[in-house]
Amino acid sequence: MRITTLVPVLVVVLLLGLLGSVYVVREGQVGLVLHLGRVARTDIGPGLHFKWPMVETARVFDRRFNALDFSPERYLTSERKDVSVDFVAIVYIEDVGDFYRATAGDEENASDRLAPIIKDSLRNEINARTLTQLVSGDRSEVIARQLQSINEGAKNLGMRIIDIRLKQIDLPTDSEVIGQVYNRMRAERNQVAARLRAEGEEQARQIRATADRDQAVILAEAERDAQTLRGEGDAEATRIYGEAATRDPSFFAFQRSLEAYRESFDDGDAVIVLERDDPFLQYMRSDR
């Protein structure tokens, strides 16, 4: 009777022992086994694994890339300008044993210990640059120069930094830097505007000079053509007058006299004093 009563108890104990000795590590994770609180086995890959119940404890951590967002940090540039830099680090667990020993497996603790390592390294680079170089320069260059030394410090935490991205660089609102930067930006824009205006005025002068030169050339060519046409017209008129004089000299003389009368008395106020028998008046005295 007692044996029958003990069998279910033994079965339950065995089941609990079996369940307590099995753990699963999924893809993208890494396992760690603690024996009475001390690290016994590390870098356990994905799969089904066993451990001693009661005396061993299994811990599983995510080994995929993780983005750690840090609070903004204030730095001084080489010009002694105060800036606030906001950045994010892409990290992963490289050695799970060192990670557990340094942080007790607490990711928040790992982030807190990693922050000063990154911030102090970035301080060296930012202090060596001007505000213009920091804002408009290649930000990846700032990180690349310090990434190796940052990983040297992060190695003690069992972590590795893949990349650090500067998300935002702000000027603290409680300093005079903002006004100085805005004034510098206005001065630069004014210089650009002045340069563009000067280039525009130079182009306008060139266009006007070209137009004036083309106008002078066109007028000169037109005057030349007009003189040529006038000369040809005068020559043709002379020829016609010559032919008319040859065909009928008396009519030609009469025509020329009429033209002389018209030109002499054109304004209506002309006074001409001539002798009575002057040849100029011959067509006014006779109808022949």
C-alpha positions as CSV (number, residue, x, y, z in Angstrom):
1,M,0.0,0.0,0.0
2,R,2.8,2.3,0.8
3,I,4.6,1.5,-2.4
4,T,1.5,2.3,-4.4
5,T,1.3,5.7,-2.6
6,L,4.9,6.5,-3.3
7,V,4.8,5.8,-7.1
8,P,2.8,9.0,-8.0
9,V,5.1,11.1,-5.8
10,L,8.1,9.7,-7.5
11,V,6.6,10.3,-11.0
12,V,5.9,13.9,-10.1
13,V,9.4,14.4,-8.8
14,L,10.9,12.9,-11.9
15,L,8.8,15.1,-14.1
16,L,9.7,18.2,-12.2
17,G,13.4,17.2,-12.3
18,L,13.1,16.5,-16.1
19,L,11.4,19.8,-16.7
20,G,14.0,21.6,-14.6
21,S,16.9,20.1,-16.5
22,V,15.8,21.1,-20.0
23,Y,16.1,24.6,-21.6
24,V,15.8,25.9,-25.1
25,V,18.0,28.4,-26.9
26,R,16.3,30.0,-30.0
27,E,17.9,31.2,-33.2
28,G,19.6,34.6,-32.6
29,Q,20.1,33.8,-28.9
30,V,23.1,32.6,-26.9
31,G,22.9,30.5,-23.7
32,L,24.8,30.6,-20.4
33,V,24.8,28.0,-17.6
34,L,25.5,29.0,-14.0
35,H,26.6,26.4,-11.5
36,L,25.6,27.6,-8.0
37,G,25.8,31.1,-9.2
38,R,29.1,30.8,-11.1
39,V,29.6,30.7,-14.8
40,A,30.0,27.1,-15.8
41,R,29.3,27.0,-19.6
42,T,29.1,29.8,-22.1
43,D,28.4,30.5,-25.8
44,I,25.7,27.8,-25.9
45,G,24.1,27.8,-29.4
46,P,20.5,27.4,-30.5
47,G,18.8,24.1,-29.7
48,L,17.5,21.9,-26.8
49,H,20.0,21.6,-24.0
50,F,20.1,20.0,-20.5
51,K,21.4,21.1,-17.2
52,W,21.5,19.7,-13.6
53,P,18.3,20.7,-11.9
54,M,18.5,22.6,-8.7
55,V,22.2,23.3,-8.9
56,E,22.5,24.8,-12.4
57,T,20.6,27.8,-13.8
58,A,20.3,28.6,-17.5
59,R,20.3,32.2,-18.8
60,V,19.5,33.1,-22.4
61,F,20.4,36.4,-24.1
62,D,19.6,38.0,-27.4
63,R,22.7,38.0,-29.6
64,R,21.3,40.0,-32.5
65,F,22.2,43.6,-33.2
66,N,20.6,46.0,-30.8
67,A,20.3,49.8,-30.9
68,L,21.1,51.5,-27.7
69,D,19.8,55.1,-27.5
70,F,21.8,57.3,-25.2
71,S,20.8,60.6,-23.6
72,P,22.3,63.8,-25.3
73,E,25.7,64.8,-24.2
74,R,27.1,68.3,-24.1
75,Y,30.6,68.9,-25.6
76,L,32.9,71.9,-26.4
77,T,34.3,72.4,-29.9
78,S,37.8,73.6,-30.6
79,E,36.3,77.2,-30.6
80,R,34.9,76.6,-27.1
81,K,31.4,76.5,-28.5
82,D,28.9,74.5,-26.5
83,V,27.0,71.8,-28.4
84,S,24.6,69.0,-27.5
85,V,25.1,65.7,-29.4
86,D,22.5,62.9,-29.5
87,F,23.7,59.5,-30.7
88,V,22.7,55.9,-31.0
89,A,25.0,52.8,-30.9
90,I,24.5,49.5,-32.7
91,V,25.9,46.8,-30.4
92,Y,25.8,43.0,-29.9
93,I,27.0,40.5,-27.3
94,E,30.3,39.1,-28.4
95,D,31.3,37.2,-25.2
96,V,28.3,36.2,-23.1
97,G,30.5,35.1,-20.2
98,D,32.2,38.5,-19.9
99,F,28.9,40.2,-20.5
100,Y,27.3,38.3,-17.5
101,R,30.3,38.8,-15.2
102,A,30.4,42.6,-16.0
103,T,26.7,43.4,-15.9
104,A,25.0,40.4,-14.2
105,G,23.0,40.0,-17.4
106,D,21.3,43.3,-16.9
107,E,21.0,45.1,-20.3
108,E,20.2,48.5,-18.7
109,N,23.3,48.1,-16.5
110,A,25.3,47.3,-19.7
111,S,24.0,50.5,-21.4
112,D,24.9,52.6,-18.4
113,R,28.4,51.3,-18.3
114,L,28.8,51.6,-22.1
115,A,27.7,55.2,-22.2
116,P,30.8,56.8,-20.6
117,I,33.1,54.8,-22.8
118,I,31.5,56.1,-25.9
119,K,31.0,59.7,-24.7
120,D,34.5,60.1,-23.5
121,S,35.9,58.8,-26.8
122,L,33.7,61.1,-28.8
123,R,34.7,64.0,-26.7
124,N,38.3,63.8,-28.0
125,E,37.1,64.1,-31.6
126,I,34.5,66.8,-31.0
127,N,36.9,68.9,-29.0
128,A,39.4,68.8,-31.9
129,R,36.8,70.1,-34.5
130,T,35.2,73.5,-35.1
131,L,31.4,73.9,-35.0
132,T,31.3,74.2,-38.8
133,Q,33.4,71.0,-39.3
134,L,31.2,69.1,-36.9
135,V,27.8,70.2,-38.4
136,S,28.7,70.2,-42.1
137,G,31.5,67.7,-42.2
138,D,31.5,63.9,-42.6
139,R,30.0,62.6,-39.3
140,S,31.1,59.0,-40.0
141,E,34.7,60.2,-40.0
142,V,34.2,61.3,-36.4
143,I,33.1,57.8,-35.4
144,A,35.6,55.9,-37.5
145,R,38.6,57.5,-35.8
146,Q,37.3,56.4,-32.3
147,L,35.5,53.1,-33.0
148,Q,38.5,50.9,-32.4
149,S,39.3,52.5,-29.0
150,I,35.6,52.4,-28.0
151,N,35.6,48.6,-28.8
152,E,38.7,48.2,-26.6
153,G,36.7,49.5,-23.7
154,A,33.6,47.6,-24.6
155,K,35.5,44.4,-24.8
156,N,35.6,44.2,-21.0
157,L,31.8,44.2,-21.0
158,G,31.7,41.3,-23.5
159,M,30.1,43.6,-26.1
160,R,31.1,44.9,-29.5
161,I,30.0,48.2,-31.2
162,I,29.3,47.9,-34.9
163,D,28.5,51.5,-35.6
164,I,27.6,54.8,-33.8
165,R,25.3,57.3,-35.5
166,L,25.1,61.0,-34.6
167,K,21.4,61.6,-34.8
168,Q,21.3,65.3,-34.0
169,I,23.7,68.1,-33.1
170,D,22.0,71.0,-31.4
171,L,23.1,74.2,-29.9
172,P,22.0,74.6,-26.3
173,T,19.2,77.2,-25.9
174,D,20.8,78.6,-22.8
175,S,24.0,79.9,-24.6
176,E,24.9,82.7,-27.0
177,V,26.1,80.3,-29.6
178,I,22.7,80.2,-31.5
179,G,22.8,83.9,-32.1
180,Q,26.5,83.8,-33.2
181,V,25.7,80.9,-35.6
182,Y,22.6,82.7,-37.0
183,N,24.7,85.8,-37.5
184,R,27.4,83.8,-39.3
185,M,24.7,82.2,-41.5
186,R,23.3,85.6,-42.4
187,A,26.7,86.9,-43.2
188,E,27.4,83.9,-45.5
189,R,24.0,84.3,-47.2
190,N,24.7,88.0,-47.7
191,Q,28.1,87.2,-49.3
192,V,26.4,84.7,-51.6
193,A,23.7,87.3,-52.5
194,A,26.3,90.0,-53.1
195,R,28.3,87.7,-55.3
196,L,25.2,86.7,-57.3
197,R,24.3,90.4,-57.7
198,A,27.8,91.2,-58.9
199,E,27.8,88.4,-61.4
200,G,24.3,89.5,-62.6
201,E,25.4,93.1,-63.1
202,E,28.5,91.9,-65.0
203,Q,26.4,89.8,-67.3
204,A,24.0,92.7,-67.8
205,R,26.9,95.0,-68.7
206,Q,28.2,92.4,-71.2
207,I,24.7,92.0,-72.7
208,R,24.3,95.7,-73.0
209,A,27.7,96.1,-74.6
210,T,27.0,93.4,-77.1
211,A,23.6,94.9,-77.9
212,D,25.1,98.4,-78.3
213,R,27.8,97.0,-80.6
214,D,25.3,95.1,-82.6
215,Q,23.1,98.2,-82.9
216,A,26.1,100.3,-84.1
217,V,26.9,97.6,-86.7
218,I,23.3,97.4,-87.9
219,L,23.0,101.2,-88.1
220,A,26.3,101.4,-90.0
221,E,25.3,98.7,-92.4
222,A,21.9,100.3,-92.9
223,E,23.5,103.8,-93.5
224,R,25.9,102.2,-96.0
225,D,23.1,100.5,-97.8
226,A,21.0,103.7,-97.8
227,Q,23.9,105.7,-99.2
228,T,24.4,103.1,-101.9
229,L,20.7,103.2,-102.8
230,R,20.7,107.0,-102.7
231,G,23.8,107.0,-105.0
232,E,22.1,104.6,-107.3
233,G,18.9,106.7,-107.3
234,D,20.8,109.9,-108.0
235,A,22.7,108.2,-110.8
236,E,19.4,106.9,-112.2
237,A,17.8,110.3,-111.9
238,T,20.8,112.0,-113.6
239,R,20.6,109.4,-116.4
240,I,16.9,110.1,-116.8
241,Y,17.4,113.9,-116.7
242,G,20.1,113.5,-119.3
243,E,17.9,111.4,-121.6
244,A,15.0,113.9,-121.2
245,A,17.4,116.8,-122.0
246,T,18.6,115.1,-125.1
247,R,15.1,114.3,-126.3
248,D,13.4,117.7,-125.6
249,P,15.8,120.4,-124.4
250,S,13.1,123.1,-124.2
251,F,10.8,120.9,-122.0
252,F,13.8,120.0,-119.8
253,A,14.6,123.7,-119.4
254,F,11.0,124.4,-118.5
255,Q,10.8,121.5,-116.0
256,R,14.0,122.7,-114.3
257,S,12.7,126.3,-114.1
258,L,9.5,125.0,-112.5
259,E,11.5,123.2,-109.9
260,A,13.6,126.3,-109.3
261,Y,10.4,128.4,-108.8
262,R,9.0,125.8,-106.4
263,E,12.1,125.8,-104.3
264,S,12.4,129.6,-104.3
265,F,8.9,130.3,-103.3
266,D,8.2,127.3,-101.2
267,D,7.7,129.0,-97.8
268,G,5.5,131.8,-99.3
269,D,7.5,134.6,-97.8
270,A,10.5,134.7,-100.1
271,V,11.4,138.0,-101.8
272,I,13.6,137.9,-104.9
273,V,14.9,141.1,-106.5
274,L,15.8,140.6,-110.2
275,E,16.2,142.7,-113.3
276,R,13.2,142.9,-115.5
277,D,14.7,141.0,-118.3
278,D,16.4,138.4,-116.1
279,P,16.3,134.9,-117.7
280,F,15.0,133.4,-114.5
281,L,11.6,134.9,-115.2
282,Q,11.3,134.1,-118.8
283,Y,8.6,131.4,-118.3
284,M,6.5,133.9,-116.2
285,R,6.5,136.5,-119.0
286,S,5.7,134.2,-121.9
287,D,3.6,131.1,-122.4
288,R,6.1,129.7,-124.9
